[in-house]
């Protein structure tokens, strides 16, 4: 055996992971492009956040605060929380990964749902655990299916609430029923990345459930309604034991100084957040009705995106629609990897972008 030719081998299971593929950004040959593939806000970031980011540029030679205290305190002030129960990360994706690396190992199982965020499966597998996928019901999380899948090997359950890419949500009573049915040693992770967009009386992001239990955590992000996707800021509200465990394994300076400053300023500008939510609520309804009127099925959404289904029986394909839209400068997200081979996810964008997509899809449907 020639040892000189042998390469280092990744740990078992790593090469079985299908790498996450972000939404595309470019439409070659098109003068003006509307990117509606990554659920970014059309309003951008708060002016306060931009100013804070710019000021931070004068101190780039210094390490950031390793505890991100200014950001924790700003989050705590807005939501009425104890900063000691908050952990900030390089996007909520980092926090999801830290949870898996901390609470999963070989032989352990993590439960995800049929159309759930792909990062859950990736992080469970990367940690040596086994992802267990349960069916959804009518594109919604099925609490009974999750509870039926729990075994003595189950260590963690992930649900996105609201969900991506469907935009549906689990009412608070169902979330509580799910938690009540889980063994106390199983960690329930509520990924509430789109919580700020929800306007439903029976919805809760998870703050109360975390506050009253030791096996629930909630993750949030600044990448959506706050318009800071480029800075990668996430946060988690969790029992102190969980925060202390993750604090032992995270990077010591996992959030950079401009991100800390901009995040603290952004969450303090709740008037800007309200304006972003109002814009979204207005156009979410308009886009949904307009697409339904031209013969497309749209999954009812409470987020800043819609899942558009194309009628196969009429010879309509999502790939053809995607190509047609891209040629006109409208970039949506293909969601075949999420179990929807004949659907596209559309972010609610600017007035021009929203009306342009509706007009283009009307043309596409007419041609077919």
Buried (B, 14 or more C-beta within 10 A) or exposed (E): EEEEEEEEEEEEBEEEBEEEEEBBEEBEEBEEBBBBBBBBBBBEBBEBBBEBBEEBEEEEEEEBBEBBBBBBBBBBEEBEBEBEBBBBBBBBBBBBBBBBBBBBEEEBBBBBBBBBBBBBBBBBBBBBBBBBBBEBEEBBBBBEBBBEBBEEEBBBBBBBBBBBBBBBBBBBEBBBBBBEBBEEEBBBBBBBBBBBBBEEEEBBBBBEBBBEBEBBBBBBBBBBBBBBBEBBBBBBBBBEEBBEBBEEEBEEBBBBBBBBBBBBBBBBBEEBBEEBBEBBBEBBEBBBEBBEEEBBEBBBBBBBBBBBBBBEEEEBBBEBBBEBBBEBBBBBBBBEEBBBBBBBBBBBBBEEBBBBBBEBBBEBBEEB
